[in-house]
Amino acid sequence: MMEFLNEILTWITSGIYDFATETFAWVIIKVTIFKIESQLFLMGYAWDVAKEILVQLNISQEIKSALSALPTQTVEHLNFFNIINGINLIINAFMTKFVMRFLGI
């Protein structure tokens, strides 16, 4: 019986620190994993929202109408250097960044 009480006293004096350290480490790991998984989910959601905003704003049609006003040789040069794809990519990235900031990611 005395040995049992002695073990309890040892756990109270030194074991509580180890227990608290392991518990807090476990909690911090779980919170970190939850935060990373929620950010990944919200990034996908932000991309879906950004695509819908771009569809609603009809950005691609505006780009096509602006390109139709340019001479054909200029449009061919822009297509050769993939400038049009670059503009589209930048607009998509800007809209996704806007939505991600709105969501607080």
C-alpha positions as CSV (number, residue, x, y, z in Angstrom):
1,M,0.0,0.0,0.0
2,M,2.8,2.3,0.9
3,E,4.5,1.6,-2.5
4,F,1.3,2.6,-4.3
5,L,1.1,5.9,-2.4
6,N,4.7,6.5,-3.1
7,E,4.1,6.0,-6.9
8,I,1.2,8.4,-6.7
9,L,3.4,11.0,-5.0
10,T,6.1,10.5,-7.6
11,W,3.5,10.9,-10.4
12,I,2.2,14.1,-8.8
13,T,5.6,15.6,-8.4
14,S,7.1,14.7,-11.8
15,G,4.6,12.8,-13.8
16,I,2.1,15.6,-14.1
17,Y,4.5,17.7,-16.2
18,D,5.1,14.8,-18.6
19,F,1.3,14.2,-18.8
20,A,0.6,17.9,-19.4
21,T,3.3,18.1,-22.0
22,E,2.1,15.1,-23.9
23,T,-1.6,16.3,-23.7
24,F,-0.8,19.8,-24.9
25,A,1.4,18.4,-27.7
26,W,-1.5,16.1,-28.8
27,V,-4.0,19.0,-28.7
28,I,-1.6,21.2,-30.7
29,I,-1.0,18.5,-33.3
30,K,-4.8,17.9,-33.7
31,V,-5.5,21.6,-34.0
32,T,-2.8,22.0,-36.6
33,I,-4.0,19.1,-38.7
34,F,-7.6,20.5,-38.5
35,K,-6.4,23.9,-39.6
36,I,-4.4,22.6,-42.5
37,E,-7.3,20.4,-43.7
38,S,-9.8,23.2,-43.4
39,Q,-7.5,25.5,-45.4
40,L,-7.2,22.9,-48.1
41,F,-11.0,22.5,-48.2
42,L,-11.5,26.3,-48.3
43,M,-9.0,26.7,-51.1
44,G,-11.0,24.3,-53.2
45,Y,-14.1,26.2,-52.3
46,A,-12.5,29.5,-53.0
47,W,-11.5,28.3,-56.5
48,D,-15.1,27.2,-57.2
49,V,-16.5,30.5,-56.0
50,A,-13.9,32.4,-58.1
51,K,-14.8,30.4,-61.2
52,E,-18.4,31.2,-60.7
53,I,-17.7,34.9,-60.3
54,L,-15.7,34.8,-63.5
55,V,-18.5,33.1,-65.3
56,Q,-21.0,35.6,-63.9
57,L,-18.8,38.6,-64.9
58,N,-18.4,37.0,-68.4
59,I,-14.7,37.8,-68.4
60,S,-13.8,35.4,-71.2
61,Q,-16.3,37.0,-73.5
62,E,-15.0,40.4,-72.7
63,I,-11.5,39.3,-73.6
64,K,-12.6,37.8,-76.8
65,S,-14.5,40.9,-77.8
66,A,-11.5,43.1,-77.0
67,L,-9.2,40.8,-79.1
68,S,-11.6,41.0,-82.0
69,A,-11.0,44.7,-82.1
70,L,-7.3,44.1,-82.7
71,P,-5.7,43.4,-86.0
72,T,-5.4,39.7,-86.9
73,Q,-1.6,39.8,-87.0
74,T,-1.4,41.2,-83.5
75,V,-3.8,38.5,-82.2
76,E,-1.6,35.9,-83.9
77,H,1.5,37.2,-82.2
78,L,-0.4,37.2,-78.8
79,N,-1.4,33.6,-79.4
80,F,2.1,32.6,-80.4
81,F,3.5,33.9,-77.1
82,N,0.5,32.7,-75.1
83,I,-0.1,36.2,-73.8
84,I,-3.9,35.5,-73.9
85,N,-3.5,32.4,-71.8
86,G,-1.3,34.4,-69.4
87,I,-3.9,37.1,-69.0
88,N,-6.5,34.5,-68.3
89,L,-4.3,32.8,-65.8
90,I,-3.6,36.1,-64.0
91,I,-7.3,37.0,-63.9
92,N,-8.1,33.6,-62.4
93,A,-5.4,33.9,-59.8
94,F,-6.5,37.4,-58.9
95,M,-10.1,36.4,-58.4
96,T,-9.1,33.3,-56.4
97,K,-6.8,35.4,-54.2
98,F,-9.7,37.9,-53.7
99,V,-12.1,35.1,-52.6
100,M,-9.4,33.5,-50.4
101,R,-8.9,36.8,-48.6
102,F,-12.6,37.3,-48.3
103,L,-12.8,33.8,-46.6
104,G,-9.9,34.6,-44.4
105,I,-7.5,32.0,-45.7
